Amino acid sequence: MEKYEELFVSIRKIIRAIDLRSKKLNKVAGITGPQLLIMQELGHVKGITAKDVSTNIHLSQATVTSILDRLEAKHFIKRVRSDSDRRRIALYLTDDGMNALLNAPQPIEDNFVEKFSALKQWEQYQLLSSVEHIAHMMGASNIDAAPVLNIGELTTSELIEK
């Protein structure tokens, strides 16, 4: 097998592991990885705005808004307009949203972070550099992505860009 084929097999294994974890999350908690990420953010910061969520989790505002719409349709979040500033809309988890968040399986990243953190600093830099280089070679350097491994939902604008 050629070296690039071995690399593709490894990349495919990573993609498959992420996909399986995402399916488990959806089956157990009824949410996707990006939905979980947003719900975790709402659980940490009560009354946060969509713009702040977008900034904090490194996803575009359009993507976050689309995900928030789906979470609201599931009654997992609520949007509350401020009395003092009618332009400000605060986001909160509902009781159903809190239950879904509490019942969600641990993200795949938790195990990864533990193992990655155990590596020597030079090894961490080497891995980061190599994966960044792979992303660049695959034309993925400028794709909007949060620091999570779950396969996420794409907005229409993101699909058009690809």
Residue pairs with C-beta under 8 A, 6 or more apart in sequence:
1 9
7 134
11 134
15 151
17 108
18 108
18 149
18 150
18 151
19 151
21 33
21 105
21 107
21 108
21 149
21 150
22 32
22 33
22 150
22 151
24 105
25 31
25 32
25 33
25 36
25 104
25 105
25 150
26 32
28 103
28 104
28 105
29 36
29 100
29 101
29 103
29 104
29 105
30 74
30 100
31 39
31 71
31 74
31 76
31 100
31 104
32 67
32 150
32 151
32 152
32 153
33 107
33 148
33 149
33 150
33 151
33 152
34 59
34 63
34 67
34 146
34 148
34 150
34 152
34 153
35 67
35 70
35 71
35 76
35 153
36 101
36 104
36 107
36 150
37 57
37 59
37 146
37 148
37 150
38 53
38 57
38 64
38 67
38 68
38 71
39 71
39 76
39 77
39 93
39 97
39 100
39 101
40 101
41 48
41 53
41 56
41 57
42 48
42 53
42 77
42 91
42 92
42 93
42 97
43 93
43 98
43 101
45 52
45 56
46 90
46 92
47 80
47 90
47 91
47 92
48 56
48 90
48 91
49 88
49 89
49 90
49 91
50 61
50 64
50 65
50 68
50 89
50 91
51 61
53 64
53 68
53 91
54 60
54 61
54 63
54 64
57 64
57 146
57 147
58 144
58 145
58 146
58 147
59 67
59 144
59 145
59 146
59 152
60 144
60 155
60 158
62 155
62 157
62 158
63 144
63 152
63 153
63 154
63 155
63 158
66 153
66 155
67 153
68 77
68 79
68 91
70 153
71 77
71 97
72 78
72 79
74 96
74 97
75 94
75 96
75 97
76 93
76 94
76 96
76 97
76 100
77 91
77 92
77 93
77 94
77 97
78 91
78 92
78 94
79 89
79 90
79 91
80 89
80 90
80 91
80 92
81 88
81 89
81 90
82 88
82 89
82 90
93 101
107 148
107 149
107 150
108 149
108 150
109 147
109 148
109 149
112 149
116 124
116 127
119 127
132 141
135 141
143 162
144 158
146 152
